[in-house]
Amino acid sequence: MLLVSALWLGSAGPAEAAQGVKIGIVDLQQVLLQSQRGTALKQKLDQERNGRRKDLESRQQEVVKLQTDLEKQASVLSEQAKREKREAIERKGRELQRLAEDADRELGKKVRDAELDVTREILQVVQEYGKDQGFTFIMERSNAVYAADSVDVTAEVIKRYDAKGK
């Protein structure tokens, strides 16, 4: 009987304490993609990516043109001239490959840095929102095994984050 009473009292404490717990879930990726600032950042990075892609495509066309010219002139060029043109085409091709790799690395770094900066800002908004609304804790959706829609505060965080940016 004493053991049953101890178990009952032990389980009553946490249950009563849990009644005052207010839990929230936020989807940071959704905030990043749907907020005004996140959308503007994505558009800016997409424009930069498209600009680099156009530049690389233009350079690729130069290499293709050189290859086509070599094929057209092959019958009238000496072996030495053909070899020199092939080497020039290969150099341009390697240079283009390096430029593409460098551009990918640089843009990837820009994307990561920008996402980190915006995520820090979003986390600050989440913390302020949590304090203002009396939450015990708010966790990121990707870390939750299950969360009811009723505890999702993502839409409110997006509103606050957008308002803070104005």
C-alpha positions in Angstrom: 0.0 0.0 0.0 2.9 2.4 0.9 4.5 1.6 -2.5 1.3 2.4 -4.4 0.9 5.7 -2.5 4.5 6.7 -3.3 4.0 5.9 -7.0 0.8 7.8 -7.0 2.3 10.9 -5.3 5.4 10.7 -7.5 3.3 10.7 -10.6 1.0 13.5 -9.5 3.8 16.0 -9.2 4.9 16.0 -12.8 1.4 15.9 -14.1 0.4 19.0 -12.1 3.6 20.7 -13.2 2.9 19.8 -16.8 -0.4 21.7 -16.7 1.5 25.0 -16.8 3.7 24.0 -19.7 3.0 25.8 -23.0 4.7 24.2 -26.0 5.1 25.5 -29.5 6.5 24.2 -32.8 8.0 26.4 -35.5 9.1 25.3 -39.0 12.2 27.5 -39.6 12.5 26.4 -43.2 8.9 27.5 -43.9 9.6 30.9 -42.2 12.7 31.2 -44.4 10.9 30.4 -47.6 7.6 32.2 -46.9 8.7 35.4 -45.2 9.1 38.6 -47.2 12.8 38.8 -46.3 13.4 35.1 -47.1 11.6 35.4 -50.4 13.6 38.5 -51.3 16.8 36.8 -50.4 15.9 33.8 -52.5 15.1 36.0 -55.5 18.4 37.9 -55.1 20.4 34.6 -55.0 18.4 33.2 -58.0 19.2 36.3 -60.0 22.9 35.9 -59.2 22.8 32.2 -60.1 21.1 33.0 -63.4 23.6 35.7 -64.2 26.5 33.3 -63.6 24.8 30.6 -65.6 24.4 32.9 -68.6 28.1 33.9 -68.4 29.2 30.3 -68.3 26.8 29.4 -71.1 28.3 32.2 -73.2 31.8 30.9 -72.5 30.7 27.4 -73.4 29.4 28.7 -76.7 32.9 30.2 -77.4 34.4 26.7 -76.8 31.8 25.1 -79.1 32.5 27.7 -81.8 36.3 27.0 -81.6 35.6 23.3 -81.9 33.3 23.8 -84.9 35.9 26.1 -86.6 38.6 23.5 -86.1 36.4 20.8 -87.6 35.7 23.1 -90.6 39.3 24.0 -91.1 40.8 20.6 -90.3 41.4 19.7 -94.0 43.4 22.8 -94.7 45.4 23.1 -91.5 48.8 21.6 -90.8 49.1 19.0 -88.1 50.9 21.5 -86.0 48.1 24.1 -86.4 45.5 21.5 -85.6 47.4 20.4 -82.5 47.7 24.0 -81.3 44.0 24.7 -81.8 43.1 21.5 -80.0 45.3 22.5 -77.1 43.8 26.0 -77.0 40.3 24.4 -77.0 41.3 22.0 -74.2 42.7 24.9 -72.2 39.5 26.9 -72.6 37.5 23.9 -71.6 39.5 23.4 -68.4 39.3 27.1 -67.6 35.5 27.0 -68.1 35.3 23.9 -65.8 37.3 25.7 -63.1 35.2 28.8 -63.5 32.0 26.8 -63.1 33.4 25.0 -60.0 34.5 28.2 -58.5 31.2 29.9 -59.2 29.3 26.9 -57.6 31.5 27.0 -54.5 31.2 30.8 -54.1 27.5 30.8 -54.6 27.1 27.9 -52.2 29.0 29.8 -49.6 26.9 32.9 -50.2 23.7 30.9 -49.8 24.9 29.3 -46.6 26.0 32.6 -45.1 22.8 34.3 -46.0 20.7 31.5 -44.6 22.7 31.5 -41.4 22.2 35.3 -41.0 18.5 35.1 -41.7 18.1 32.0 -39.4 19.7 34.0 -36.6 17.2 36.8 -37.1 14.3 34.3 -37.2 15.5 32.6 -34.0 15.6 36.0 -32.3 12.0 36.6 -33.4 11.0 33.1 -32.1 12.6 33.8 -28.7 10.8 37.2 -28.4 7.5 35.6 -29.5 8.0 32.8 -27.0 8.6 35.3 -24.1 5.8 37.5 -25.1 3.3 34.7 -25.4 4.4 32.8 -22.3 5.7 29.7 -23.9 7.8 27.2 -21.8 9.6 26.2 -24.9 9.3 26.3 -28.7 11.1 23.6 -30.8 11.9 23.3 -34.4 9.5 21.1 -36.4 12.2 18.9 -37.9 13.2 17.8 -34.3 9.7 16.8 -33.3 8.4 13.3 -33.8 4.9 14.4 -33.6 3.2 17.8 -33.1 -0.4 18.7 -33.3 -1.3 21.6 -35.6 -2.6 23.5 -32.7 0.9 24.1 -31.3 2.4 25.3 -34.6 3.4 29.0 -34.3 5.1 29.3 -37.7 2.5 31.6 -39.2 2.8 34.0 -36.2 6.5 33.9 -36.4 6.4 34.8 -40.1 4.0 37.8 -39.4 6.4 39.0 -36.6 9.5 38.5 -38.7 7.9 40.4 -41.7 6.8 43.2 -39.3 10.2 43.5 -37.8 11.7 43.9 -41.3 9.6 46.9 -42.2 
